Amino acid sequence: MGQTALIMLGVGIFAGIAGAILGIGGGMIITPILTLGMGLNIKYAIGASIIAVIATSSGSTIAYLRDNVLNLRVAMFLEIATTIGAIVGALLTGVLDPKYLYLLFGCLLVFSSWNMYRKLRRGQEVLQRVEPDKIATKLKLNGSYYDKAEMKDVDYQVENVPAGFSVMFGAGVASGLLGIGSGAFKVMAMDTFMKMPLKPSSSTSNLMMGVTAAASATVYFFNGSILPTIAVPMALGILVGAVVGSRIMQILPSRWIRIAFIPILLYIGGQMVFKGLGVHF
């Protein structure tokens, strides 16, 4: 029991650091470690990953809010689309063939990784238009943050608001219908479609994932999918890791975060495309 708790604590610290930096919640890291590495039943691994997302969000969001890195207005606006989409996705279960969603969002993630690579090559993190986006201006979605790596204030404009809202609605549908996490989709919507810098995209994604996961955690708790012996030490580790990760993310150059994120998007996107095509490894 004690050895398992220490392992979960260590896994949690690692997942919390990675999740806070990349904005993917930590669930993507936790599930394969618990199922493949420790032989835990997938039901309990998913329950633990939900706790991981909530813990990562709680630990990192406090720091991001205090340092004014995340965009709270964008988070609340896009959360509307995700919530509506998740409800629609749950209602469409058994009606819509999931393979089409796997293909669509797999291709979107692959495209997003290519777009991130282009940004990496170009070296341009912030896009400034001569004429700001009217919808973003009206909703007051434009923001600024202090980049500790570059030691300067960065003002940025939010663009293509309808496209970002649509992607998040679709991500909510996919999440509700397929039972998948949407951390990568959140970052994709903000970075690729709404042209936000990666650091505000990642930090805002962390806040949004916590809200979404908290809504579903009750269901997992009452159906017995959350094991306290696994979830408690892991959550403690993740809280510590997320606080550390939120500090590291702010001093890392955006280029390094983007380099780490590209293969993750390619991996998730490729998996979804192959699953949509019925190819299993």
N, C-alpha and C positions, 0 to 999 in steps of 0.2 A: 504493500500500500504506500509506504513512504517513498520507495523508489519510483513508483508510478507518478506520485505527486511531484517529485523533483523533475522527472522527465517532462511532465506537462507544464511545469513552471518554465523550464528552459525553452520548450517549443513555443510557449506563449510569448516569451520575451522576443524570440526571433520573429514570430508572426506579427507581433505588435510593431516592431521597428519597420519591417518591410511594408506592412499595411498602411502605416501612417505616412511613410515616404511616398508611396505610389498611389494611395487613394483607392486600394482594392479591398480593404477591409480585413484581410488576414484569413478569411474563410477559404480562399483558394489554396492557401498554404497548409492550413490545418487539416482539411479533408483528406488529401492524399497521404499525409504523414500518419494520420490515425488509421486509415483503411489499409494502405499498402505496407506501411512501416510497422504498425502495431497490431494489425489484424482485427481492428474494431469493426463491428457491424456498421454498415453505411448509415443506418437509421440514427444511431447514436453519434456518428461522425458529423452528420448534417446538423443535428441538434447542437453539438459543440461548436460548429462553424457559425451558427447564428449568434451564440454567445460571444464568439470571437469578434464578429462584426460590431456588436454593441459595445464591447470593451474597447476595441480599437477606436471607435468613434468617440466614446466618452473620454478616453485618455488624450487623444490628439486634438479634439475640437476645442477644448478649453484653451490650449496654447495658441491655436490658430485664431480663435476669437480675440484673445488678449492682444495678440500681435497684429491683428487686423489683416490677416492673410486671406482668409476665406471671404467669399461674397455671399452674405446672408440673404440678400434679396433674390439673387439668382437661385440659391438653394431652395427657398420657399416656393419660388415660381415654378421651377422644374419638378419639385416634389408633387405639385398638383397633377402634372402630366403622368408621373410615375404611378401615383396612387390610382388614378382613373384607369390607366392602362392595366394595372395589376388586377383590378376588379373585372375589367372586360376579359382579360386573359383567363381568369378563373371561370367566368361564365362560358367561355368558348371551349373549355376542356371537353374533349369528346366530339366536338363539332368541326374544328379546324385541324387539318393534318399538320402536326408539329414540324415535319421535315422541311416545309417551306420557310418557316420561321428560322430554323437552324441554318438553312442556306442563306437567307437574306441577311441575318445578323452576323453570320460568319464572314460573308463577303464585306459587310460594313466594317468589321474589325480589321480585316486584312487591308482594306482601303485606308483605314485610319492609321495603321502602322506605316503604310507607304507615305501618307501625308506627314506623319511625324518624322520620317526619314528625310523628307524634302525640307522640313523646317530645320532639321539638324544640319543638313548640308548648307542651307541658306544662312543659318546663324541668326535668324530674325525671330525673336521671341514675342515681341509686341508689334501688332499691326495698328497703325494710326491712319484713319481715313480723314480726308479733308472735310467731308460732311458726315457727322455721326449718324448711326442708325436711329431712325425716328422712333421705332417701338422701344428700343433699349433706353433711349433718352427719356421717353414718356414714363416708362416703368422704373426709371432711375437704377438701371442695372449696371451701368459703367462703374468702374471702381479703381482703386489704387492700393498698393501695398509697398512696404519697405523690404527690398531684397537685400538680405544680410550678406549674400555672396558677393554682390556687386556694390554693396554699401551705398545704395541710392533709392529714392522713391520712384516707383514705376506706376505711371498712369496708363490704363488700358481701356479700350472700348469693346463693348459686347456687340456682336453682329449676328445676322441671320437667326433672330429670335424664333420665328415660326419653325425653322428647320430644327433647331435645338429642342424645341418643345415637342415636335413630331417624333424625333428620335427617342426622347425620353418616354413618350407615350408608348411607342413600339417596344422599348426596353421593358416597360411595365407589363405589357401584354406577354412578352416572352418570359418574363419572370413568373407571372401568374400561371401561364400555360405550361411552361417547361420546367418550372421549379429551379431556375438557375439564378445565381447572383447577378447583380447589374452594376458592380463597381466599375468595370472596364467600360461599360456603355456610358456611364455618367461622365467619366473623364473624356471619352470620345466625343460626346455631345458638346461639351464645353470647349475642348481644345480644337477639335477638327471642324465643327460646324459653327460654333459661336465665336471662334477665334480668340478665346481667352488664353492668357499665358498658362503654362503647365502648373506652376505652383498654386495659384488660386483654384485651378481646375481640380487638382489633387486634394487640396484641403477642403474645398466645398463638397467634393464627392464623399469624403469621410463623414461629414455632418449628415448628408442625405442618406447614406447607407445605414447609419444608426437609427434614423427615424423609421426607415422601411423595415429593418430587422426587428425593431422593438414591437412593431405591429404584429409580426408573425411569431414572435418568441412565445407568447401566451399559448398558442396552439401547440407548439412543440413541447412546452412544459406539461400541459395537461394530457398529452398522449404518451407521455413517458419517454420521450426521445432525449431528454437532457439528464445525463448522469452527473450528480454532484461531485463524485470522486474524480471525474475527468474535467468537468466544467469549472469548478471553483479554483483549483491551482492554476489552470490554464488562463482563466480570466485575470487572476492576479498578475501573472507573468505578462499578459498582453497589456494590461494597464501600465505597467512599468515600461514595457517596450514601446508602447505608443507615445508616452511622454518623451522618451529618449528619441524616438523616430521623428517626432514633430520638431525637436530641436535640430536634429541632423538635416532634415529636409530644408530648413530655412537657410542653412549655411552652405548647402550643396549648390553648385552651379546647375541651372536648369538643363544644361546640355547633358550632364551625367544622369539626371533623373530620366531624361528622354531616352538615352542609350539603354537604360535598364528596362524601360517600359515597352520599347519596340518589340523585343522577342516575346514578351508576355502577351501582347496583343496578337502577334502572329500565331503563337501557340494556341490561344483560346479560339481565335478565328478559324484556324486550320482544323481544330477539333470539331467545331460546329459544322463546318462545310462537309467534312467527311461523314459526320453523323447524319447530316441531311441527305447525303448521297447513299447512305446505308452501308458505308465502309467502316468496319470495326477492326481494331488492332489488338 
